[in-house]
Amino acid sequence: MSTLITLNDALKSLASYEEFEGVLNLDTLHLGPDTYTLVAPAQWHITLTNTGSAYLAQGRISADLSVDCARCTEAFTLSIDAEVFGYYLEEDADVEETGLDLDEDEFERIVEDKIDLSSVLKAALIYDLPMVPLHDEDCLGLCPTCGCNLNEQECSCQDEPQEDFSKNPFAVLKDFDFSGSENSDNQ
Protein backbone atom coordinates (compact mmCIF):
# COMPACT_ATOMS: atom_id res chain seq x y z
CA MET A 1 0.00 0.00 0.00
CA SER A 2 1.25 3.47 -0.73
CA THR A 3 1.20 6.29 1.80
CA LEU A 4 -1.86 7.84 0.11
CA ILE A 5 -5.22 7.16 1.80
CA THR A 6 -8.54 7.92 0.12
CA LEU A 7 -11.27 8.88 2.59
CA ASN A 8 -14.29 6.62 2.17
CA ASP A 9 -17.86 7.48 3.26
CA ALA A 10 -17.53 5.45 6.46
CA LEU A 11 -14.60 7.62 7.62
CA LYS A 12 -16.55 10.83 7.04
CA SER A 13 -18.80 10.38 10.08
CA LEU A 14 -17.79 11.74 13.48
CA ALA A 15 -15.71 9.38 15.66
CA SER A 16 -15.29 6.85 12.86
CA TYR A 17 -11.87 5.29 12.49
CA GLU A 18 -10.04 2.85 10.29
CA GLU A 19 -6.67 1.14 10.48
CA PHE A 20 -4.14 1.26 7.66
CA GLU A 21 -0.71 -0.25 7.13
CA GLY A 22 1.90 -0.19 4.45
CA VAL A 23 5.48 0.58 3.58
CA LEU A 24 7.38 3.81 3.11
CA ASN A 25 9.93 3.57 0.32
CA LEU A 26 12.84 5.89 1.00
CA ASP A 27 16.45 5.45 0.02
CA THR A 28 18.05 7.68 2.62
CA LEU A 29 17.41 10.10 5.46
CA HIS A 30 19.79 12.91 6.34
CA LEU A 31 20.33 14.40 9.77
CA GLY A 32 23.20 16.83 10.06
CA PRO A 33 26.33 15.25 8.63
CA ASP A 34 24.93 11.72 8.88
CA THR A 35 23.25 9.73 6.11
CA TYR A 36 20.92 6.91 7.13
CA THR A 37 20.24 4.33 4.41
CA LEU A 38 17.13 2.18 4.74
CA VAL A 39 18.01 -1.52 4.68
CA ALA A 40 14.43 -2.33 3.60
CA PRO A 41 11.26 -0.24 3.21
CA ALA A 42 9.93 1.11 6.52
CA GLN A 43 6.78 -0.64 7.82
CA TRP A 44 3.97 1.52 9.19
CA HIS A 45 0.61 0.97 10.88
CA ILE A 46 -1.73 3.84 11.76
CA THR A 47 -5.28 4.45 12.92
CA LEU A 48 -7.05 7.33 11.19
CA THR A 49 -9.83 8.86 13.32
CA ASN A 50 -12.42 11.49 12.37
CA THR A 51 -12.48 13.97 15.28
CA GLY A 52 -15.15 16.13 13.67
CA SER A 53 -12.85 19.07 13.06
CA ALA A 54 -9.91 17.08 11.68
CA TYR A 55 -8.58 13.63 11.00
CA LEU A 56 -6.05 12.33 13.48
CA ALA A 57 -3.42 9.82 12.36
CA GLN A 58 -1.76 7.85 15.17
CA GLY A 59 0.42 4.79 14.98
CA ARG A 60 3.96 3.50 14.56
CA ILE A 61 6.62 3.17 11.91
CA SER A 62 9.62 0.84 12.12
CA ALA A 63 12.73 0.68 10.03
CA ASP A 64 16.24 -0.71 9.97
CA LEU A 65 18.78 1.87 8.83
CA SER A 66 22.46 1.60 8.03
CA VAL A 67 24.67 4.45 9.26
CA ASP A 68 28.32 5.04 10.11
CA CYS A 69 29.33 5.27 13.76
CA ALA A 70 30.31 8.84 14.60
CA ARG A 71 33.36 7.70 16.58
CA CYS A 72 34.89 4.79 14.64
CA THR A 73 33.21 5.33 11.22
CA GLU A 74 32.22 1.64 10.96
CA ALA A 75 28.79 1.02 9.40
CA PHE A 76 26.13 -0.54 11.62
CA THR A 77 22.40 -1.17 11.51
CA LEU A 78 20.12 0.91 13.71
CA SER A 79 16.53 -0.19 14.39
CA ILE A 80 13.91 2.53 14.83
CA ASP A 81 10.36 2.09 16.12
CA ALA A 82 8.82 5.56 16.13
CA GLU A 83 5.46 7.00 17.08
CA VAL A 84 3.48 8.63 14.26
CA PHE A 85 1.16 11.53 15.00
CA GLY A 86 -0.45 13.93 12.55
CA TYR A 87 -3.51 16.15 11.98
CA TYR A 88 -5.24 16.55 8.63
CA LEU A 89 -7.80 19.26 7.88
CA GLU A 90 -10.17 19.57 4.95
CA GLU A 91 -8.79 21.63 2.10
CA ASP A 92 -11.05 24.63 2.81
CA ALA A 93 -11.34 24.30 6.63
CA ASP A 94 -10.57 27.36 8.74
CA VAL A 95 -8.12 26.35 11.49
CA GLU A 96 -9.60 28.78 14.01
CA GLU A 97 -13.12 27.38 13.50
CA THR A 98 -11.94 23.83 14.29
CA GLY A 99 -11.20 24.72 17.91
CA LEU A 100 -7.78 23.13 17.57
CA ASP A 101 -4.85 25.21 18.72
CA LEU A 102 -2.65 24.39 15.73
CA ASP A 103 -0.09 26.44 13.86
CA GLU A 104 0.14 26.13 10.06
CA ASP A 105 3.09 23.73 10.32
CA GLU A 106 1.27 21.39 12.73
CA PHE A 107 -1.24 19.96 10.25
CA GLU A 108 -1.63 19.10 6.61
CA ARG A 109 -4.51 19.65 4.21
CA ILE A 110 -6.67 16.94 2.71
CA VAL A 111 -6.71 17.33 -1.07
CA GLU A 112 -9.54 15.73 -3.09
CA ASP A 113 -10.44 13.35 -0.22
CA LYS A 114 -6.87 12.05 -0.09
CA ILE A 115 -4.47 12.06 2.85
CA ASP A 116 -0.77 11.69 2.12
CA LEU A 117 0.99 10.21 5.15
CA SER A 118 4.50 10.35 3.67
CA SER A 119 5.62 13.55 5.40
CA VAL A 120 4.42 12.55 8.91
CA LEU A 121 5.93 9.08 8.49
CA LYS A 122 9.26 10.52 7.41
CA ALA A 123 9.15 13.11 10.22
CA ALA A 124 8.52 10.36 12.80
CA LEU A 125 11.61 8.49 11.62
CA ILE A 126 13.79 11.60 11.61
CA TYR A 127 12.56 12.59 15.08
CA ASP A 128 13.72 9.24 16.48
CA LEU A 129 17.18 9.30 14.86
CA PRO A 130 20.04 9.87 17.29
CA MET A 131 21.91 13.17 17.04
CA VAL A 132 25.17 11.21 17.27
CA PRO A 133 24.91 7.65 15.89
CA LEU A 134 27.05 5.22 17.88
CA HIS A 135 27.20 1.47 17.33
CA ASP A 136 28.04 1.17 21.05
CA GLU A 137 28.04 3.79 23.83
CA ASP A 138 31.50 2.53 24.82
CA CYS A 139 32.97 2.91 21.31
CA LEU A 140 36.60 3.97 21.61
CA GLY A 141 36.70 5.64 18.20
CA LEU A 142 39.76 6.28 16.07
CA CYS A 143 43.24 7.25 17.22
CA PRO A 144 43.61 10.97 16.45
CA THR A 145 47.22 10.45 15.42
CA CYS A 146 47.34 7.30 13.27
CA GLY A 147 43.63 6.73 12.61
CA CYS A 148 43.47 3.08 13.72
CA ASN A 149 40.18 1.78 15.10
CA LEU A 150 40.80 1.56 18.86
CA ASN A 151 37.96 -0.97 19.22
CA GLU A 152 39.95 -3.45 17.12
CA GLN A 153 43.56 -2.78 18.13
CA GLU A 154 45.79 -0.75 20.37
CA CYS A 155 48.18 1.65 18.76
CA SER A 156 51.65 2.75 19.79
CA CYS A 157 50.88 6.44 19.30
CA GLN A 158 50.23 6.89 23.03
CA ASP A 159 53.82 5.82 23.74
CA GLU A 160 55.32 8.28 21.24
CA PRO A 161 56.38 11.73 22.43
CA GLN A 162 53.66 14.33 21.99
CA GLU A 163 54.10 17.35 19.72
CA ASP A 164 55.61 20.52 21.12
CA PHE A 165 52.63 22.23 22.78
CA SER A 166 54.31 25.63 22.69
CA LYS A 167 53.81 25.77 18.89
CA ASN A 168 50.06 25.42 19.30
CA PRO A 169 48.29 28.82 18.94
CA PHE A 170 46.22 28.04 22.04
CA ALA A 171 49.33 27.46 24.20
CA VAL A 172 48.95 30.96 25.67
CA LEU A 173 45.77 29.76 27.38
CA LYS A 174 47.53 26.86 29.15
CA ASP A 175 47.88 28.68 32.48
CA PHE A 176 44.82 30.92 32.15
CA ASP A 177 42.37 30.77 35.08
CA PHE A 178 38.92 30.25 33.51
CA SER A 179 37.08 30.23 36.84
CA GLY A 180 36.64 34.00 36.84
CA SER A 181 38.32 34.45 40.21
CA GLU A 182 41.80 35.81 40.55
CA ASN A 183 44.61 33.32 40.86
CA SER A 184 45.93 33.22 44.46
CA ASP A 185 49.53 32.87 43.19
CA ASN A 186 49.34 36.30 41.54
CA GLN A 187 48.38 38.20 44.68
N, CA, C and O of each residue as an XYZ file, in Angstrom:
748
protein
N       0.848     -1.182      0.000
C       0.000      0.000      0.000
C       0.890      1.241      0.000
O       1.922      1.276      0.671
N       0.499      2.211     -0.725
C       1.251      3.467     -0.730
C       0.927      4.256      0.539
O       0.196      3.775      1.405
N       1.462      5.444      0.642
C       1.200      6.286      1.804
C       0.006      7.202      1.570
O      -0.273      8.075      2.392
N      -0.701      7.015      0.459
C      -1.859      7.837      0.113
C      -3.142      7.105      0.503
O      -3.385      5.982      0.060
N      -3.961      7.751      1.337
C      -5.224      7.160      1.801
C      -6.380      7.964      1.226
O      -6.403      9.190      1.333
N      -7.337      7.274      0.616
C      -8.544      7.922      0.115
C      -9.625      7.778      1.172
O      -9.914      6.670      1.624
N     -10.224      8.900      1.568
C     -11.274      8.879      2.589
C     -12.543      8.287      1.993
O     -13.067      8.788      0.998
N     -13.030      7.221      2.608
C     -14.290      6.624      2.165
C     -15.441      7.219      2.973
O     -15.204      7.948      3.937
N     -16.689      6.916      2.592
C     -17.856      7.485      3.259
C     -17.923      7.095      4.726
O     -18.376      7.890      5.549
N     -17.484      5.896      5.072
C     -17.528      5.449      6.463
C     -16.633      6.316      7.353
O     -16.965      6.547      8.515
N     -15.521      6.790      6.833
C     -14.599      7.624      7.617
C     -15.082      9.066      7.762
O     -14.528      9.824      8.559
N     -16.095      9.448      7.010
C     -16.546     10.829      7.042
C     -17.531     11.123      8.167
O     -17.951     12.269      8.328
N     -17.904     10.122      8.944
C     -18.798     10.377     10.076
C     -17.975     10.543     11.349
O     -16.929      9.918     11.522
N     -18.477     11.406     12.236
C     -17.793     11.743     13.475
C     -17.439     10.499     14.283
O     -18.266      9.598     14.423
N     -16.244     10.441     14.803
C     -15.707      9.376     15.658
C     -15.452      8.065     14.917
O     -15.111      7.062     15.543
N     -15.612      8.060     13.605
C     -15.289      6.847     12.864
C     -13.774      6.732     12.752
O     -13.053      7.729     12.782
N     -13.315      5.507     12.625
C     -11.873      5.289     12.487
C     -11.632      4.062     11.634
O     -12.505      3.210     11.468
N     -10.437      3.995     11.103
C     -10.043      2.854     10.291
C      -8.538      2.676     10.425
O      -7.799      3.651     10.565
N      -8.090      1.430     10.381
C      -6.668      1.143     10.480
C      -6.076      0.915      9.094
O      -6.708      0.328      8.216
N      -4.853      1.391      8.925
C      -4.141      1.257      7.663
C      -2.716      0.819      7.956
O      -2.169      1.114      9.019
N      -2.121      0.115      7.005
C      -0.709     -0.255      7.126
C      -0.088     -0.286      5.750
O      -0.779     -0.402      4.737
N       1.211     -0.182      5.730
C       1.898     -0.189      4.454
C       3.390     -0.018      4.635
O       3.934     -0.233      5.718
N       4.038      0.371      3.560
C       5.485      0.583      3.580
C       5.792      1.987      3.068
O       5.060      2.553      2.256
N       6.884      2.519      3.564
C       7.382      3.807      3.108
C       8.692      3.538      2.400
O       9.660      3.096      3.020
N       8.727      3.800      1.112
C       9.931      3.572      0.317
C      10.773      4.837      0.272
O      10.440      5.804     -0.413
N      11.858      4.806      1.008
C      12.840      5.891      1.001
C      14.203      5.254      0.799
O      14.441      4.131      1.243
N      15.078      5.955      0.144
C      16.445      5.449      0.023
C      17.261      5.863      1.235
O      17.910      5.037      1.877
N      17.221      7.165      1.542
C      18.055      7.683      2.623
C      17.327      8.758      3.413
O      16.361      9.360      2.946
N      17.818      8.978      4.618
C      17.410     10.102      5.457
C      18.689     10.826      5.861
O      19.724     10.194      6.072
N      18.618     12.138      5.968
C      19.794     12.915      6.345
C      19.491     13.681      7.624
O      18.437     14.301      7.765
N      20.430     13.626      8.543
C      20.332     14.398      9.773
C      21.720     14.931     10.065
O      22.626     14.181     10.428
N      21.876     16.235      9.902
C      23.197     16.834     10.064
C      24.162     16.212      9.072
O      23.845     16.090      7.889
N      25.339     15.816      9.543
C      26.332     15.248      8.625
C      26.111     13.762      8.334
O      26.828     13.173      7.524
N      25.130     13.162      8.988
C      24.928     11.716      8.884
C      23.885     11.353      7.829
O      22.862     12.022      7.679
N      24.179     10.271      7.103
C      23.248      9.729      6.112
C      22.816      8.349      6.575
O      23.641      7.464      6.795
N      21.515      8.183      6.719
C      20.924      6.910      7.129
C      20.312      6.260      5.894
O      19.453      6.853      5.241
N      20.749      5.044      5.571
C      20.241      4.325      4.406
C      19.293      3.229      4.888
O      19.659      2.416      5.737
N      18.082      3.208      4.347
C      17.133      2.178      4.743
C      17.576      0.835      4.195
O      17.860      0.706      3.004
N      17.637     -0.168      5.064
C      18.015     -1.521      4.682
C      16.881     -2.157      3.880
O      17.118     -2.897      2.926
N      15.647     -1.856      4.281
C      14.434     -2.333      3.602
C      13.383     -1.234      3.782
O      13.566     -0.358      4.627
N      12.292     -1.255      3.016
C      11.256     -0.238      3.205
C      10.735     -0.236      4.648
O      10.602     -1.288      5.274
N      10.448      0.951      5.156
C       9.928      1.106      6.521
C       8.482      0.608      6.569
O       7.695      0.876      5.660
N       8.144     -0.109      7.622
C       6.784     -0.636      7.817
C       6.000      0.304      8.737
O       6.502      0.702      9.788
N       4.788      0.654      8.350
C       3.974      1.520      9.193
C       2.577      0.957      9.400
O       2.054      0.202      8.580
N       1.988      1.355     10.529
C       0.615      0.967     10.884
C       0.016      2.170     11.620
O       0.552      2.606     12.639
N      -1.085      2.698     11.107
C      -1.726      3.836     11.758
C      -3.232      3.628     11.859
O      -3.825      2.839     11.123
N      -3.827      4.359     12.790
C      -5.277      4.446     12.916
C      -5.655      5.873     12.558
O      -5.122      6.825     13.127
N      -6.570      6.017     11.617
C      -7.053      7.327     11.191
C      -8.430      7.532     11.803
O      -9.339      6.736     11.568
N      -8.590      8.597     12.588
C      -9.833      8.862     13.319
C     -10.404     10.211     12.912
O      -9.675     11.198     12.817
N     -11.720     10.252     12.671
C     -12.420     11.490     12.371
C     -12.791     12.135     13.702
O     -13.613     11.595     14.443
N     -12.192     13.290     14.013
C     -12.477     13.974     15.279
C     -13.577     15.016     15.124
O     -13.928     15.698     16.087
N     -14.112     15.139     13.935
C     -15.150     16.130     13.672
C     -14.566     17.375     13.047
O     -15.101     17.887     12.063
N     -13.474     17.869     13.606
C     -12.852     19.068     13.059
C     -11.597     18.740     12.265
O     -11.060     19.594     11.560
N     -11.133     17.499     12.380
C      -9.915     17.081     11.681
C      -9.859     15.562     11.664
O     -10.692     14.884     12.264
N      -8.874     15.054     10.974
C      -8.582     13.627     11.003
C      -7.254     13.471     11.736
O      -6.278     14.162     11.442
N      -7.240     12.563     12.682
C      -6.048     12.325     13.484
C      -5.425     10.997     13.065
O      -6.091      9.961     13.069
N      -4.159     11.033     12.707
C      -3.417      9.819     12.356
C      -2.471      9.501     13.510
O      -1.626     10.317     13.875
N      -2.622      8.304     14.082
C      -1.761      7.850     15.172
C      -1.324      6.436     14.880
O      -2.105      5.625     14.382
N      -0.065      6.138     15.193
C       0.417      4.788     14.981
C       1.910      4.690     15.160
O       2.505      5.440     15.934
N       2.524      3.752     14.433
C       3.958      3.503     14.561
C       4.561      3.240     13.189
O       3.884      2.806     12.256
N       5.846      3.515     13.099
C       6.624      3.171     11.911
C       7.927      2.554     12.390
O       8.543      3.059     13.329
N       8.353      1.471     11.761
C       9.624      0.838     12.120
C      10.481      0.671     10.891
O       9.997      0.444      9.782
N      11.780      0.793     11.132
C      12.729      0.684     10.028
C      14.089      0.271     10.562
O      14.446      0.561     11.704
N      14.836     -0.409      9.712
C      16.239     -0.708      9.974
C      17.043      0.162      9.030
O      16.826      0.158      7.818
N      17.990      0.919      9.611
C      18.782      1.867      8.826
C      20.263      1.597      9.035
O      20.702      1.266     10.136
N      21.014      1.743      7.968
C      22.456      1.601      8.031
C      23.062      3.001      8.124
O      22.679      3.909      7.386
N      24.019      3.157      9.049
C      24.671      4.452      9.262
C      26.083      4.196      9.769
O      26.362      3.127     10.312
N      26.963      5.154      9.600
C      28.322      5.035     10.108
C      28.392      5.562     11.532
O      27.806      6.596     11.853
N      29.111      4.843     12.377
C      29.326      5.265     13.761
C      30.099      6.584     13.748
O      31.063      6.733     12.998
N      29.683      7.522     14.565
C      30.311      8.843     14.603
C      31.710      8.810     15.213
O      32.491      9.739     15.006
N      32.039      7.762     15.957
C      33.361      7.696     16.581
C      34.359      6.857     15.791
O      35.506      7.267     15.614
N      33.931      5.681     15.311
C      34.886      4.788     14.642
C      34.649      4.686     13.134
O      35.435      4.050     12.433
N      33.602      5.287     12.636
C      33.208      5.330     11.222
C      32.814      3.981     10.630
O      32.650      3.878      9.414
N      32.658      2.942     11.453
C      32.218      1.638     10.958
C      30.706      1.669     10.759
O      29.981      2.220     11.588
N      30.231      1.084      9.669
C      28.794      1.017      9.397
C      28.135      0.030     10.354
O      28.711     -1.005     10.690
N      26.923      0.361     10.788
C      26.133     -0.540     11.623
C      24.660     -0.326     11.317
O      24.284      0.670     10.698
N      23.829     -1.265     11.752
C      22.395     -1.166     11.512
C      21.693     -0.702     12.781
O      21.898     -1.250     13.864
N      20.871      0.308     12.619
C      20.118      0.910     13.712
C      18.641      0.609     13.482
O      18.122      0.855     12.394
N      17.964      0.081     14.494
C      16.529     -0.194     14.386
C      15.747      0.931     15.050
O      16.035      1.324     16.181
N      14.758      1.438     14.333
C      13.914      2.531     14.829
C      12.474      2.030     14.891
O      11.994      1.377     13.964
N      11.793      2.339     15.985
C      10.361      2.089     16.123
C       9.778      3.388     16.666
O       9.842      3.650     17.867
N       9.213      4.195     15.781
C       8.820      5.555     16.128
C       7.306      5.724     16.167
O       6.561      5.026     15.478
N       6.879      6.666     16.987
C       5.459      7.005     17.083
C       5.105      7.997     15.985
O       5.835      8.958     15.742
N       3.973      7.753     15.324
C       3.480      8.632     14.261
C       2.280      9.396     14.804
O       1.403      8.824     15.451
N       2.255     10.700     14.530
C       1.161     11.535     15.001
C       0.983     12.672     14.016
O       1.937     13.395     13.732
N      -0.225     12.845     13.487
C      -0.453     13.932     12.549
C      -1.912     14.328     12.456
O      -2.801     13.493     12.620
N      -2.162     15.615     12.190
C      -3.506     16.146     11.979
C      -3.684     16.487     10.516
O      -2.762     16.968      9.858
N      -4.896     16.230     10.009
C      -5.244     16.549      8.628
C      -6.567     17.293      8.629
O      -7.547     16.829      9.211
N      -6.592     18.449      7.976
C      -7.799     19.262      7.884
C      -8.274     19.302      6.438
O      -7.482     19.206      5.500
N      -9.593     19.446      6.281
C     -10.167     19.568      4.949
C      -9.508     20.736      4.224
O      -9.038     21.684      4.852
N      -9.480     20.657      2.929
C      -8.786     21.631      2.102
C      -9.225     23.067      2.387
O      -8.394     23.976      2.396
N     -10.526     23.281      2.620
C     -11.050     24.631      2.814
C     -11.384     24.952      4.274
O     -11.986     25.991      4.543
N     -11.010     24.091      5.216
C     -11.344     24.297      6.632
C     -10.542     25.450      7.214
O      -9.354     25.607      6.935
N     -11.225     26.264      8.041
C     -10.567     27.356      8.741
C     -10.043     26.800     10.069
O     -10.815     26.267     10.867
N      -8.754     26.921     10.302
C      -8.119     26.347     11.490
C      -8.747     26.888     12.765
O      -8.966     26.133     13.713
N      -9.039     28.180     12.802
C      -9.601     28.784     14.007
C     -10.995     28.235     14.312
O     -11.362     28.115     15.481
N     -11.770     27.902     13.293
C     -13.120     27.376     13.503
C     -13.115     25.932     14.004
O     -14.120     25.463     14.537
N     -12.002     25.226     13.840
C     -11.941     23.830     14.290
C     -11.839     23.716     15.799
O     -12.161     22.672     16.367
N     -11.390     24.788     16.458
C     -11.203     24.721     17.906
C      -9.864     24.104     18.289
O      -9.540     24.000     19.472
N      -9.097     23.700     17.301
C      -7.778     23.130     17.567
C      -6.754     24.249     17.614
O      -6.761     25.142     16.766
N      -5.895     24.204     18.580
C      -4.848     25.212     18.717
C      -3.621     24.748     17.939
O      -2.632     24.299     18.518
N      -3.708     24.867     16.606
C      -2.649     24.388     15.729
C      -2.070     25.520     14.899
O      -2.801     26.366     14.384
N      -0.749     25.525     14.776
C      -0.092     26.441     13.857
C      -0.106     25.810     12.471
O      -0.357     24.613     12.332
N       0.163     26.612     11.451
C       0.136     26.128     10.063
C       1.051     24.935      9.815
O       0.756     24.105      8.955
N       2.156     24.833     10.551
C       3.090     23.734     10.322
C       2.770     22.492     11.158
O       3.531     21.524     11.149
N       1.643     22.520     11.881
C       1.274     21.390     12.732
C       0.175     20.516     12.134
O      -0.300     19.594     12.796
N      -0.230     20.783     10.915
C      -1.240     19.964     10.251
C      -1.007     20.014      8.751
O      -0.258     20.846      8.240
N      -1.675     19.096      8.063
C      -1.628     19.096      6.606
C      -3.056     19.149      6.080
O      -4.007     18.844      6.800
N      -3.190     19.533      4.846
C      -4.506     19.653      4.211
C      -4.859     18.379      3.463
O      -3.998     17.719      2.880
N      -6.132     18.050      3.492
C      -6.671     16.941      2.707
C      -6.997     17.506      1.322
O      -7.702     18.508      1.205
N      -6.486     16.863      0.288
C      -6.711     17.334     -1.072
C      -7.487     16.254     -1.829
O      -7.029     15.120     -1.968
N      -8.672     16.634     -2.314
C      -9.537     15.733     -3.090
C      -9.784     14.416     -2.357
O      -9.655     13.340     -2.941
N     -10.142     14.509     -1.071
C     -10.439     13.349     -0.216
C      -9.266     12.385     -0.082
O      -9.465     11.193      0.149
N      -8.061     12.890     -0.223
C      -6.874     12.048     -0.092
C      -5.948     12.609      0.981
O      -5.709     13.815      1.049
N      -5.435     11.713      1.813
C      -4.472     12.056      2.851
C      -3.154     11.398      2.480
O      -3.088     10.188      2.262
N      -2.109     12.208      2.412
C      -0.774     11.689      2.115
C       0.011     11.626      3.424
O       0.343     12.657      4.009
N       0.300     10.415      3.873
C       0.992     10.207      5.145
C       2.509     10.333      5.039
O       3.192     10.332      6.064
N       3.049     10.439      3.839
C       4.503     10.348      3.666
C       5.280     11.332      4.525
O       6.300     10.956      5.101
N       4.837     12.572      4.632
C       5.617     13.551      5.402
C       5.586     13.276      6.904
O       6.605     13.456      7.571
N       4.443     12.843      7.463
C       4.421     12.553      8.909
C       5.173     11.262      9.219
O       5.751     11.130     10.298
N       5.173     10.312      8.290
C       5.929      9.075      8.485
C       7.429      9.367      8.471
O       8.177      8.878      9.318
N       7.851     10.163      7.505
C       9.263     10.524      7.408
C       9.682     11.353      8.625
O      10.765     11.141      9.171
N       8.849     12.281      9.046
C       9.154     13.113     10.218
C       9.293     12.265     11.480
O      10.157     12.532     12.315
N       8.446     11.243     11.623
C       8.523     10.364     12.795
C       9.857      9.632     12.829
O      10.465      9.497     13.891
N      10.314      9.160     11.680
C      11.615      8.488     11.624
C      12.745      9.452     11.980
O      13.614      9.130     12.790
N      12.726     10.626     11.372
C      13.789     11.604     11.615
C      13.812     12.019     13.078
O      14.884     12.184     13.659
N      12.643     12.187     13.676
C      12.560     12.594     15.084
C      13.219     11.565     16.005
O      13.778     11.927     17.040
N      13.155     10.299     15.634
C      13.721      9.241     16.481
C      15.193      8.936     16.177
O      15.801      8.128     16.880
N      15.770      9.551     15.165
C      17.181      9.303     14.860
C      18.056      9.939     15.936
O      17.742     11.023     16.428
N      19.147      9.277     16.303
C      20.040      9.868     17.295
C      20.814     11.050     16.698
O      21.127     11.050     15.508
N      21.114     12.033     17.508
C      21.909     13.172     17.045
C      23.334     12.728     16.724
O      23.969     13.255     15.810
N      23.829     11.750     17.491
C      25.169     11.210     17.274
C      25.028      9.684     17.199
O      24.872      9.034     18.232
N      25.081      9.108     16.000
C      24.912      7.653     15.889
C      26.157      6.905     16.372
O      27.261      7.116     15.871
N      25.954      6.039     17.344
C      27.047      5.221     17.881
C      26.634      3.762     17.831
O      25.520      3.414     18.221
N      27.530      2.903     17.350
C      27.197      1.471     17.327
C      27.212      0.909     18.743
O      26.586     -0.115     19.015
N      27.937      1.588     19.656
C      28.037      1.172     21.054
C      28.406      2.416     21.863
O      29.293      3.171     21.466
N      27.739      2.631     22.983
C      28.041      3.793     23.827
C      29.499      3.815     24.270
O      30.058      4.884     24.517
N      30.116      2.640     24.373
C      31.503      2.535     24.819
C      32.503      2.504     23.666
O      33.657      2.121     23.861
N      32.077      2.900     22.475
C      32.965      2.907     21.310
C      34.177      3.779     21.613
O      34.035      4.909     22.082
N      35.356      3.258     21.346
C      36.603      3.971     21.614
C      36.991      4.922     20.490
O      37.804      5.822     20.701
N      36.434      4.743     19.316
C      36.697      5.638     18.201
C      38.014      5.354     17.502
O      38.547      4.246     17.563
N      38.524      6.378     16.839
C      39.765      6.285     16.073
C      40.873      7.031     16.812
O      40.622      8.022     17.498
N      42.079      6.547     16.663
C      43.236      7.248     17.218
C      43.385      8.563     16.456
O      43.404      8.552     15.225
N      43.490      9.685     17.148
C      43.609     10.970     16.449
C      44.946     11.149     15.732
O      45.089     12.041     14.896
N      45.912     10.313     16.054
C      47.220     10.446     15.425
C      47.366      9.542     14.208
O      47.691     10.012     13.118
N      47.123      8.230     14.393
C      47.343      7.300     13.271
C      46.062      6.849     12.585
O      46.112      6.303     11.483
N      44.901      7.073     13.228
C      43.631      6.729     12.607
C      43.183      5.289     12.771
O      42.177      4.901     12.177
N      43.891      4.476     13.556
C      43.469      3.080     13.715
C      42.217      3.012     14.579
O      41.996      3.863     15.441
N      41.406      1.996     14.340
C      40.180      1.784     15.099
C      40.566      1.202     16.459
O      41.021      0.061     16.540
N      40.387      1.977     17.519
C      40.799      1.562     18.858
C      39.907      0.463     19.439
O      40.238     -0.106     20.479
N      38.797      0.159     18.795
C      37.957     -0.972     19.215
C      38.574     -2.293     18.760
O      38.314     -3.339     19.354
N      39.389     -2.246     17.708
C      39.954     -3.453     17.117
C      41.410     -3.684     17.501
O      41.866     -4.827     17.530
N      42.140     -2.621     17.794
C      43.559     -2.780     18.126
C      44.044     -1.605     18.947
O      43.456     -0.524     18.931
N      45.136     -1.840     19.669
C      45.792     -0.753     20.374
C      46.855     -0.194     19.444
O      47.405     -0.910     18.606
N      47.133      1.075     19.599
C      48.177      1.649     18.764
C      49.325      2.122     19.655
O      49.170      2.284     20.866
N      50.464      2.335     19.033
C      51.646      2.754     19.790
C      51.771      4.274     19.845
O      52.754      4.789     20.377
N      50.817      4.983     19.317
C      50.881      6.444     19.299
C      50.922      7.026     20.711
O      51.552      8.061     20.931
N      50.265      6.380     21.663
C      50.226      6.890     23.030
C      51.616      6.861     23.660
O      51.906      7.648     24.560
N      52.482      5.949     23.187
C      53.822      5.824     23.737
C      54.794      6.807     23.107
O      55.861      7.067     23.663
N      54.435      7.357     21.950
C      55.321      8.276     21.244
C      55.285      9.648     21.921
O      54.274     10.021     22.515
N      56.371     10.386     21.833
C      56.380     11.732     22.427
C      55.335     12.619     21.734
O      55.136     12.538     20.521
N      54.692     13.444     22.512
C      53.658     14.331     21.988
C      54.306     15.531     21.304
O      55.463     15.850     21.577
N      53.579     16.189     20.431
C      54.099     17.347     19.720
C      54.401     18.478     20.700
O      53.882     18.502     21.816
N      55.224     19.389     20.280
C      55.606     20.522     21.115
C      54.395     21.434     21.282
O      53.971     22.092     20.332
N      53.842     21.470     22.492
C      52.625     22.225     22.779
C      52.837     23.729     22.610
O      51.886     24.458     22.326
N      54.050     24.192     22.778
C      54.310     25.627     22.691
C      54.056     26.176     21.282
O      53.857     27.381     21.125
N      54.059     25.325     20.262
C      53.810     25.768     18.887
C      52.307     25.882     18.589
O      51.909     26.435     17.563
N      51.505     25.366     19.477
C      50.059     25.423     19.302
C      49.589     26.851     19.575
O      50.008     27.438     20.572
N      48.732     27.434     18.726
C      48.291     28.817     18.936
C      47.504     29.013     20.233
O      47.374     30.138     20.714
N      46.983     27.932     20.797
C      46.225     28.043     22.040
C      47.098     27.831     23.272
O      46.584     27.788     24.389
N      48.407     27.697     23.087
C      49.329     27.463     24.196
C      49.296     28.602     25.207
O      49.532     28.379     26.394
N      49.005     29.820     24.753
C      48.955     30.959     25.666
C      47.850     30.803     26.715
O      47.890     31.452     27.760
N      46.884     29.962     26.444
C      45.772     29.759     27.383
C      46.059     28.662     28.407
O      45.240     28.416     29.293
N      47.202     28.006     28.297
C      47.526     26.863     29.146
C      47.403     27.187     30.633
O      46.859     26.381     31.389
N      47.886     28.327     31.064
C      47.879     28.680     32.478
C      46.790     29.682     32.831
O      46.773     30.208     33.945
N      45.885     29.953     31.908
C      44.820     30.920     32.153
C      43.802     30.352     33.133
O      43.408     29.191     33.022
N      43.371     31.178     34.101
C      42.370     30.771     35.082
C      40.980     31.091     34.516
O      40.593     32.258     34.448
N      40.236     30.065     34.114
C      38.917     30.249     33.509
C      37.797     30.337     34.532
O      36.635     30.499     34.157
N      38.119     30.235     35.808
C      37.079     30.232     36.840
C      36.484     31.604     37.074
O      35.402     31.717     37.650
N      37.169     32.652     36.637
C      36.644     33.996     36.837
C      37.198     34.648     38.086
O      37.144     35.871     38.215
N      37.725     33.870     39.002
C      38.325     34.451     40.209
C      39.810     34.655     39.971
O      40.407     34.008     39.109
N      40.388     35.537     40.722
C      41.804     35.805     40.555
C      42.615     34.651     41.111
O      42.243     34.024     42.103
N      43.712     34.390     40.459
C      44.610     33.317     40.864
C      45.329     33.735     42.147
O      45.892     34.828     42.208
N      45.316     32.886     43.164
C      45.926     33.223     44.464
C      47.435     33.356     44.357
O      48.036     34.028     45.196
N      48.082     32.743     43.358
C      49.534     32.866     43.190
C      49.933     34.267     42.729
O      51.066     34.689     42.962
N      49.026     34.990     42.081
C      49.341     36.298     41.538
C      49.103     37.430     42.527
O      49.321     38.588     42.173
N      48.679     37.155     43.711
C      48.381     38.195     44.685
C      49.540     38.500     45.579
O      49.435     39.360     46.453
